Amino acid sequence: MKFKLLGEENEKVEIEVIGRTHPESTDYWDGNWIDAKLKVEIPGYLVEFVANLRTDELRGFLDELKIMYKTLKGKVELDNMDEYIHFECEINNLGHIRWIGKTCYPPGYGAELTFEFQSNQSYLEQIIRELDAILAVFPVIGNP
């Protein structure tokens, strides 16, 4: 299961969920960690590594994307607690989306790649569908 952020100049960020990090846990803090394969392809660069993300991070990102899709305005962030990845996107009045991303591996002190690319509102529906499918299989467990 994966979701993709696509740019207008062949940029692609792909996040593939492999499974829960602690599949036996029913606790909010341990049970919501997931292992994911991150792949960033931008002209001149290819970054690929396995990272730990959280389902609540994906759900927050999805909720904000749904609002952006309905209103065609605003700014959305995907912020990872372990600092493997960070994304910001902002839509303008013409429906163009500016993505700003940063990856870090190993998290917190490793090599960093900061990048930016453009897409348009037509990609939002696909991202929302893909995230909905992921969270149907890997829902947020418990409450903080």
MDAnalysis code that builds the backbone (N, CA, C; Angstrom):
import MDAnalysis as mda
import numpy as np

u = mda.Universe.empty(432, n_residues=144, atom_resindex=np.repeat(np.arange(144), 3), trajectory=True)
u.add_TopologyAttr("name", ["N", "CA", "C"] * 144)
u.add_TopologyAttr("resid", np.arange(1, 145))
u.add_TopologyAttr("resname", ["MET", "LYS", "PHE", "LYS", "LEU", "LEU", "GLY", "GLU", "GLU", "ASN", "GLU", "LYS", "VAL", "GLU", "ILE", "GLU", "VAL", "ILE", "GLY", "ARG", "THR", "HIS", "PRO", "GLU", "SER", "THR", "ASP", "TYR", "TRP", "ASP", "GLY", "ASN", "TRP", "ILE", "ASP", "ALA", "LYS", "LEU", "LYS", "VAL", "GLU", "ILE", "PRO", "GLY", "TYR", "LEU", "VAL", "GLU", "PHE", "VAL", "ALA", "ASN", "LEU", "ARG", "THR", "ASP", "GLU", "LEU", "ARG", "GLY", "PHE", "LEU", "ASP", "GLU", "LEU", "LYS", "ILE", "MET", "TYR", "LYS", "THR", "LEU", "LYS", "GLY", "LYS", "VAL", "GLU", "LEU", "ASP", "ASN", "MET", "ASP", "GLU", "TYR", "ILE", "HIS", "PHE", "GLU", "CYS", "GLU", "ILE", "ASN", "ASN", "LEU", "GLY", "HIS", "ILE", "ARG", "TRP", "ILE", "GLY", "LYS", "THR", "CYS", "TYR", "PRO", "PRO", "GLY", "TYR", "GLY", "ALA", "GLU", "LEU", "THR", "PHE", "GLU", "PHE", "GLN", "SER", "ASN", "GLN", "SER", "TYR", "LEU", "GLU", "GLN", "ILE", "ILE", "ARG", "GLU", "LEU", "ASP", "ALA", "ILE", "LEU", "ALA", "VAL", "PHE", "PRO", "VAL", "ILE", "GLY", "ASN", "PRO"])
u.atoms.positions = np.array([
    [0.849, -1.163, 0.000],
    [0.000, 0.000, 0.000],
    [0.900, 1.234, 0.000],
    [0.600, 2.158, -0.900],
    [1.446, 3.336, -1.003],
    [0.653, 4.553, -1.434],
    [1.252, 5.713, -1.151],
    [0.712, 6.946, -1.714],
    [1.859, 7.706, -2.341],
    [1.490, 8.508, -3.351],
    [2.488, 9.209, -4.153],
    [2.167, 10.694, -4.234],
    [3.231, 11.491, -4.148],
    [3.147, 12.917, -4.426],
    [3.866, 13.123, -5.742],
    [3.163, 13.643, -6.740],
    [3.721, 13.763, -8.076],
    [3.878, 15.227, -8.467],
    [4.997, 15.523, -9.107],
    [5.261, 16.875, -9.577],
    [5.078, 16.998, -11.072],
    [5.084, 18.218, -11.544],
    [4.864, 18.500, -12.963],
    [6.103, 18.272, -13.816],
    [7.268, 18.103, -13.204],
    [8.518, 17.909, -13.940],
    [9.139, 16.545, -13.624],
    [8.308, 15.518, -13.520],
    [8.736, 14.139, -13.246],
    [9.244, 13.909, -11.827],
    [8.923, 14.777, -10.891],
    [9.272, 14.533, -9.498],
    [8.264, 13.537, -8.917],
    [8.758, 12.679, -8.035],
    [7.867, 11.698, -7.421],
    [8.370, 11.365, -6.020],
    [7.457, 11.417, -5.079],
    [7.716, 10.955, -3.723],
    [6.734, 9.826, -3.484],
    [7.263, 8.680, -3.107],
    [6.424, 7.498, -2.890],
    [6.666, 6.986, -1.481],
    [5.593, 6.774, -0.748],
    [5.684, 6.224, 0.604],
    [4.856, 4.938, 0.615],
    [5.552, 3.823, 0.774],
    [4.916, 2.502, 0.773],
    [4.907, 1.955, 2.190],
    [3.716, 1.702, 2.712],
    [3.581, 1.160, 4.059],
    [3.816, -0.348, 3.999],
    [4.786, -0.806, 4.792],
    [5.153, -2.222, 4.826],
    [4.333, -2.973, 5.880],
    [4.163, -2.365, 7.043],
    [3.407, -2.993, 8.123],
    [3.599, -2.241, 9.424],
    [2.923, -2.689, 10.443],
    [3.070, -2.077, 11.762],
    [4.417, -2.473, 12.362],
    [5.052, -1.543, 13.006],
    [6.335, -1.795, 13.662],
    [6.148, -2.732, 14.853],
    [5.068, -2.542, 15.601],
    [4.744, -3.372, 16.769],
    [3.335, -3.948, 16.565],
    [3.195, -4.979, 15.733],
    [1.865, -5.469, 15.355],
    [1.031, -6.023, 16.515],
    [1.649, -6.426, 17.585],
    [0.904, -6.984, 18.726],
    [0.415, -5.913, 19.693],
    [0.900, -4.682, 19.549],
    [0.577, -3.623, 20.507],
    [-0.787, -3.012, 20.219],
    [-1.536, -2.770, 21.297],
    [-2.828, -2.087, 21.190],
    [-2.771, -0.709, 21.848],
    [-1.582, -0.313, 22.270],
    [-1.354, 0.967, 22.910],
    [-1.181, 2.063, 21.855],
    [-1.739, 3.239, 22.100],
    [-1.651, 4.348, 21.159],
    [-0.207, 4.680, 20.805],
    [0.674, 4.738, 21.794],
    [2.042, 5.194, 21.567],
    [2.878, 4.171, 20.825],
    [2.705, 2.897, 21.083],
    [3.481, 1.860, 20.393],
    [2.757, 1.301, 19.172],
    [1.457, 1.173, 19.254],
    [0.688, 0.515, 18.201],
    [0.549, 1.286, 16.901],
    [0.807, 2.586, 16.926],
    [0.612, 3.403, 15.728],
    [1.879, 3.616, 14.901],
    [2.982, 2.994, 15.305],
    [4.194, 3.070, 14.485],
    [4.074, 2.111, 13.313],
    [4.450, 2.590, 12.132],
    [4.452, 1.747, 10.937],
    [5.816, 1.854, 10.255],
    [6.207, 0.772, 9.620],
    [7.417, 0.764, 8.812],
    [7.023, 1.128, 7.386],
    [7.768, 2.020, 6.787],
    [7.450, 2.477, 5.441],
    [8.726, 2.641, 4.628],
    [8.616, 2.349, 3.355],
    [9.721, 2.552, 2.423],
    [9.494, 3.900, 1.739],
    [10.450, 4.806, 1.904],
    [10.368, 6.130, 1.290],
    [11.254, 6.169, 0.064],
    [10.709, 6.722, -1.000],
    [11.467, 6.865, -2.236],
    [11.184, 8.262, -2.802],
    [12.259, 9.016, -3.013],
    [12.151, 10.364, -3.569],
    [12.946, 10.387, -4.864],
    [12.258, 10.701, -5.959],
    [12.906, 10.833, -7.263],
    [12.666, 12.245, -7.761],
    [13.735, 13.023, -7.804],
    [13.674, 14.351, -8.394],
    [14.845, 14.441, -9.366],
    [14.752, 15.281, -10.365],
    [15.834, 15.340, -11.345],
    [17.206, 15.454, -10.669],
    [18.058, 14.473, -10.926],
    [19.409, 14.455, -10.383],
    [19.574, 13.724, -9.067],
    [18.471, 13.307, -8.432],
    [18.567, 12.662, -7.129],
    [17.600, 11.490, -7.020],
    [18.058, 10.467, -6.315],
    [17.218, 9.334, -5.956],
    [17.543, 8.987, -4.512],
    [16.557, 9.036, -3.658],
    [16.713, 8.719, -2.245],
    [15.742, 7.595, -1.928],
    [16.243, 6.559, -1.239],
    [15.388, 5.436, -0.891],
    [15.867, 4.842, 0.428],
    [14.949, 4.714, 1.395],
    [15.286, 4.112, 2.684],
    [14.003, 3.706, 3.406],
    [14.154, 2.897, 4.446],
    [13.025, 2.478, 5.274],
    [12.965, 3.394, 6.489],
    [11.766, 3.844, 6.826],
    [11.564, 4.796, 7.912],
    [10.417, 4.343, 8.802],
    [10.405, 4.882, 10.007],
    [9.288, 4.666, 10.927],
    [8.414, 5.909, 10.918],
    [7.167, 5.723, 10.569],
    [6.180, 6.795, 10.579],
    [5.086, 6.417, 11.561],
    [4.105, 7.269, 11.716],
    [2.978, 6.975, 12.597],
    [1.673, 7.150, 11.839],
    [0.715, 6.288, 12.163],
    [-0.591, 6.373, 11.503],
    [-1.298, 7.677, 11.855],
    [-1.110, 8.188, 13.078],
    [-1.754, 9.453, 13.432],
    [-1.171, 10.615, 12.629],
    [0.103, 10.535, 12.251],
    [0.706, 11.552, 11.383],
    [0.045, 11.517, 10.002],
    [-0.153, 10.318, 9.473],
    [-0.800, 10.179, 8.162],
    [-2.247, 10.641, 8.215],
    [-2.950, 10.302, 9.305],
    [-4.351, 10.714, 9.426],
    [-4.467, 12.233, 9.489],
    [-3.594, 12.887, 10.243],
    [-3.621, 14.349, 10.309],
    [-3.360, 14.982, 8.951],
    [-2.400, 14.425, 8.226],
    [-2.081, 14.894, 6.878],
    [-3.289, 14.717, 5.961],
    [-3.918, 13.551, 6.024],
    [-5.098, 13.271, 5.207],
    [-6.238, 14.228, 5.528],
    [-6.512, 14.440, 6.802],
    [-7.601, 15.342, 7.188],
    [-7.384, 16.749, 6.629],
    [-6.145, 17.228, 6.703],
    [-5.837, 18.561, 6.186],
    [-5.922, 18.598, 4.656],
    [-5.481, 17.519, 3.991],
    [-5.592, 17.462, 2.527],
    [-7.047, 17.491, 2.072],
    [-7.924, 16.826, 2.812],
    [-9.351, 16.824, 2.464],
    [-9.935, 18.232, 2.541],
    [-9.536, 18.987, 3.544],
    [-9.994, 20.373, 3.659],
    [-9.456, 21.198, 2.497],
    [-8.170, 21.019, 2.173],
    [-7.581, 21.740, 1.049],
    [-8.309, 21.411, -0.251],
    [-8.631, 20.145, -0.440],
    [-9.306, 19.704, -1.663],
    [-10.685, 20.352, -1.789],
    [-11.414, 20.460, -0.673],
    [-12.754, 21.045, -0.699],
    [-12.737, 22.561, -0.884],
    [-11.771, 23.224, -0.221],
    [-11.753, 24.690, -0.230],
    [-10.815, 25.276, -1.276],
    [-9.887, 24.444, -1.787],
    [-8.849, 24.881, -2.722],
    [-8.049, 26.064, -2.190],
    [-7.771, 25.994, -0.882],
    [-6.887, 26.973, -0.262],
    [-6.275, 26.357, 0.983],
    [-5.190, 26.980, 1.422],
    [-4.580, 26.551, 2.666],
    [-3.202, 25.952, 2.515],
    [-2.693, 25.535, 3.655],
    [-1.371, 24.941, 3.751],
    [-1.496, 23.667, 4.580],
    [-0.776, 22.622, 4.170],
    [-0.850, 21.310, 4.822],
    [0.566, 20.840, 5.114],
    [0.735, 20.145, 6.258],
    [2.050, 19.610, 6.616],
    [1.953, 18.139, 6.988],
    [2.982, 17.405, 6.620],
    [3.211, 16.045, 7.116],
    [4.510, 16.124, 7.888],
    [4.412, 15.999, 9.194],
    [5.579, 16.127, 10.055],
    [5.779, 14.802, 10.775],
    [6.956, 14.227, 10.642],
    [7.280, 12.935, 11.237],
    [8.015, 13.126, 12.552],
    [7.537, 12.452, 13.591],
    [8.119, 12.561, 14.917],
    [9.610, 12.207, 14.928],
    [10.007, 11.222, 14.150],
    [11.405, 10.803, 14.118],
    [12.257, 11.581, 13.116],
    [11.661, 12.536, 12.416],
    [12.351, 13.438, 11.486],
    [12.918, 12.752, 10.243],
    [12.340, 11.618, 9.860],
    [12.743, 11.004, 8.595],
    [12.307, 11.873, 7.419],
    [11.116, 12.468, 7.578],
    [10.544, 13.199, 6.452],
    [9.672, 14.345, 6.962],
    [9.651, 15.407, 6.188],
    [8.776, 16.547, 6.474],
    [8.310, 17.109, 5.132],
    [7.006, 17.373, 5.037],
    [6.443, 17.970, 3.833],
    [5.537, 19.115, 4.187],
    [5.577, 20.127, 3.357],
    [4.621, 21.219, 3.408],
    [4.086, 21.407, 2.003],
    [2.809, 21.667, 1.902],
    [2.266, 22.032, 0.591],
    [1.288, 23.171, 0.783],
    [1.292, 24.051, -0.199],
    [0.409, 25.206, -0.161],
    [-0.181, 25.395, -1.544],
    [-1.476, 25.648, -1.580],
    [-2.172, 25.825, -2.855],
    [-2.431, 27.319, -3.065],
    [-2.288, 27.771, -4.308],
    [-2.569, 29.179, -4.603],
    [-3.941, 29.310, -5.266],
    [-4.315, 30.534, -5.617],
    [-5.640, 30.801, -6.192],
    [-5.863, 30.146, -7.550],
    [-4.782, 29.757, -8.236],
    [-4.897, 29.116, -9.543],
    [-4.927, 27.588, -9.446],
    [-4.848, 27.044, -8.224],
    [-4.869, 25.600, -8.041],
    [-3.506, 24.942, -8.149],
    [-2.443, 25.740, -8.192],
    [-1.087, 25.191, -8.222],
    [-0.628, 24.917, -6.795],
    [0.021, 23.778, -6.610],
    [0.488, 23.385, -5.287],
    [2.006, 23.404, -5.269],
    [2.550, 24.061, -4.290],
    [3.998, 24.104, -4.080],
    [4.330, 23.153, -2.934],
    [5.104, 22.107, -3.236],
    [5.547, 21.130, -2.242],
    [6.965, 21.468, -1.823],
    [7.219, 21.507, -0.535],
    [8.562, 21.655, 0.012],
    [8.794, 20.422, 0.878],
    [9.872, 19.695, 0.602],
    [10.131, 18.465, 1.334],
    [11.537, 18.395, 1.879],
    [11.679, 17.574, 2.903],
    [12.996, 17.325, 3.489],
    [13.022, 15.886, 3.983],
    [14.070, 15.158, 3.633],
    [14.291, 13.824, 4.180],
    [15.587, 13.841, 4.971],
    [15.695, 12.937, 5.934],
    [16.910, 12.817, 6.730],
    [17.116, 11.344, 7.061],
    [18.290, 10.829, 6.732],
    [18.598, 9.434, 7.050],
    [20.079, 9.296, 7.355],
    [20.424, 8.669, 8.473],
    [19.587, 8.281, 9.608],
    [18.917, 9.515, 10.224],
    [17.757, 9.305, 10.840],
    [16.964, 10.441, 11.315],
    [17.685, 11.253, 12.385],
    [17.529, 12.562, 12.266],
    [18.051, 13.459, 13.281],
    [19.466, 13.950, 13.061],
    [20.336, 13.133, 12.458],
    [21.730, 13.552, 12.302],
    [22.340, 13.137, 10.960],
    [21.607, 12.428, 10.135],
    [22.162, 11.897, 8.892],
    [22.125, 12.874, 7.732],
    [22.298, 12.316, 6.555],
    [22.277, 13.113, 5.329],
    [20.871, 13.674, 5.102],
    [20.810, 14.916, 4.693],
    [19.526, 15.576, 4.446],
    [19.404, 15.951, 2.974],
    [18.191, 15.812, 2.473],
    [17.861, 16.287, 1.137],
    [16.652, 17.201, 1.282],
    [16.823, 18.451, 0.885],
    [15.729, 19.414, 0.874],
    [15.388, 19.702, -0.582],
    [14.111, 19.706, -0.902],
    [13.703, 19.879, -2.290],
    [12.353, 20.558, -2.364],
    [12.018, 20.977, -3.579],
    [10.769, 21.685, -3.829],
    [10.290, 21.324, -5.223],
    [8.973, 21.192, -5.377],
    [8.416, 20.971, -6.707],
    [6.975, 21.455, -6.750],
    [6.446, 21.546, -7.951],
    [5.095, 22.042, -8.185],
    [4.198, 20.919, -8.698],
    [2.934, 20.985, -8.328],
    [1.914, 20.116, -8.924],
    [0.627, 20.935, -8.974],
    [-0.468, 20.291, -9.268],
    [-1.725, 21.032, -9.289],
    [-2.796, 20.251, -8.555],
    [-3.937, 20.889, -8.372],
    [-5.022, 20.323, -7.565],
    [-5.536, 18.982, -8.073],
    [-5.305, 18.663, -9.331],
    [-5.818, 17.407, -9.878],
    [-5.208, 16.180, -9.200],
    [-4.036, 16.326, -8.565],
    [-3.388, 15.210, -7.876],
    [-3.977, 14.945, -6.492],
    [-4.663, 15.924, -5.914],
    [-5.149, 15.792, -4.545],
    [-6.113, 14.625, -4.365],
    [-7.024, 14.435, -5.299],
    [-8.014, 13.355, -5.162],
    [-7.338, 11.990, -5.082],
    [-6.315, 11.767, -5.894],
    [-5.599, 10.488, -5.880],
    [-4.862, 10.278, -4.554],
    [-4.189, 11.311, -4.060],
    [-3.478, 11.209, -2.790],
    [-4.455, 10.874, -1.666],
    [-5.595, 11.542, -1.655],
    [-6.614, 11.304, -0.633],
    [-7.121, 9.865, -0.707],
    [-7.392, 9.375, -1.899],
    [-7.841, 7.975, -2.070],
    [-6.800, 6.991, -1.544],
    [-5.535, 7.229, -1.899],
    [-4.460, 6.321, -1.475],
    [-4.287, 6.336, 0.044],
    [-4.334, 7.514, 0.652],
    [-4.215, 7.602, 2.112],
    [-5.416, 6.984, 2.814],
    [-6.617, 7.185, 2.276],
    [-7.819, 6.542, 2.835],
    [-7.664, 5.022, 2.835],
    [-7.147, 4.468, 1.739],
    [-6.956, 3.013, 1.633],
    [-5.932, 2.518, 2.653],
    [-4.839, 3.245, 2.825],
    [-3.817, 2.863, 3.797],
    [-4.400, 2.878, 5.206],
    [-5.119, 3.941, 5.543],
    [-5.654, 4.062, 6.905],
    [-6.828, 3.128, 7.159],
    [-7.442, 2.599, 6.107],
    [-8.464, 1.568, 6.293],
    [-7.815, 0.269, 6.762],
    [-6.618, -0.024, 6.264],
    [-5.894, -1.233, 6.634],
    [-5.088, -1.029, 7.917],
    [-4.540, 0.186, 8.092],
    [-3.713, 0.506, 9.261],
    [-4.339, 1.696, 10.003],
    [-5.485, 1.505, 10.646],
    [-6.135, 2.633, 11.318],
    [-5.351, 3.065, 12.566],
    [-5.634, 4.283, 12.996],
    [-5.056, 4.780, 14.245],
    [-5.652, 3.980, 15.386],
    [-4.780, 3.508, 16.281],
    [-5.186, 2.689, 17.421],
    [-5.227, 3.570, 18.668],
    [-6.324, 3.523, 19.414],
    [-6.420, 4.192, 20.705],
    [-6.402, 5.695, 20.639],
    [-6.236, 6.288, 21.825],
    [-6.214, 7.746, 21.985],
    [-4.971, 8.149, 22.765],
    [-4.469, 9.371, 22.512],
    [-3.275, 9.815, 23.246],
    [-3.538, 9.998, 24.741],
])
